[in-house]
């Protein structure tokens, strides 16, 4: 039997009625018939499954406080990352976004600065060793939502188990090209990454950020991710 | 019994019919069958829940008017004396939508720098503006004619400190720094921050969102911040 169904919804641009979970409810439109939608990122956030980790700070009553990259030196050392988030077995880790901006003194030919965000799909980083790293508590993007299952650390100065670059998620670089010694430059080292589609990294896994260069790189970053039980998608 | 349902809607690319809230209506499509949708940002704006706060601007019939950053007459950032601060009370989520900043800074010495930062304090709302030492800002509803904001906003805090804001969440940051090889040089610093988050962050009130700019030399800039405020019960 063929039936023609006309897609209808309730015009409810303002004063949306709020339903409880499990309740049947009408879809909403604007007053001119646009269906109000929530994309995959919004869905994860409103489910209370998305988090933020910030590295770098602003001092209360003071200036910005950047984090110097490069582990034990100025060059990147992936054993001593600037940020690492580990997600355990039983969960997917879904990167949502990464913002980094930094300073580096590029004052010689071929001096360089780098920032990289990568996923290790083989292991979860070890628990933070507080004496040699900073414990970071992921902040739920739905204020008041549950705490994260993943753990996070920053400014690592004791080696973590060598993380593997299974997937490069984002990379930014700058390098000086000196034509003559008499010059002045304004290096720009930044990476703003918001993937247009979800990558479901199966735990145990980690996402790691490092920055550094031939001279010290000082910067800040914000990393956004979601963690969801495997059963949600598999 | 097999039931085949042909999903249909009304092709209404131009001349959209307008229905009041509460009326069941057909969805709209283009003339080639694409469904019209509105994303989470548009939803908040059309519900009359989104606002703009502008710091700096353009003088009527004259030039741009930049705001000098750094607190207490200094050039370096002082988070107690921010260039913009918005406080949202208990009972509401504060949802950042976007931040636009461009500034000028005279980077004429080695490792001179300029910075701009936008951050959230998820612990407390800023105190009401002390008008003698800050400029009261009235958030503008992005749905013209919409209701006034519950949150309050201030800019150019210079005299009395606000209670030390905490950087619970770094939202946006931009920096520039000079690398001098020799004193003979000429540079064109670029300090700007254009932040349009593709997903919502629901900061639970009491909370604040704060912007500061400054550097080794004075940073002068203009900022435009958009956000939404929604009752907690809407999402939690």
Interface residues (C-beta under 8 A of the other chain):
Chain A: X1 X2 X3 X4 X5 X6 X7 X8 X9 X10 X11 X12 X13 X14 X15 X16 X18 X26 X29 X30 X31 X32 X33 X34 X35 X36 X37 X38 X39 X41 X42 X45 X46 X50 X52 X54 X55 X56 X57 X58 X59 X60 X61 X62 X63 X64 X66 X96 X97 X99 X101 X102 X103 X104 X105 X106 X107 X108 X111 X139 X141 X142 X143 X144 X145 X176 X178 X181 X182 X183 X184 X185 X186 X187 X188 X190 X194 X219 X220 X221 X222 X224
Chain B: X1 X2 X3 X4 X5 X6 X7 X8 X9 X10 X12 X16 X17 X18 X19 X20 X21 X22 X23 X24 X25 X26 X27 X28 X35 X36 X37 X38 X39 X40 X42 X43 X46 X47 X48 X76 X77 X78 X79 X80 X93 X107 X110 X111 X113 X115 X117 X119 X122 X161 X164 X165 X166 X167 X168 X169 X170 X171 X172 X173 X174 X175 X176 X177 X178 X179 X180 X181 X182 X184 X185 X186 X187 X188 X189 X190 X195 X197 X198 X199 X200 X201 X202 X203 X204 X205 X207 X212 X214 X232 X233 X234 X235 X236
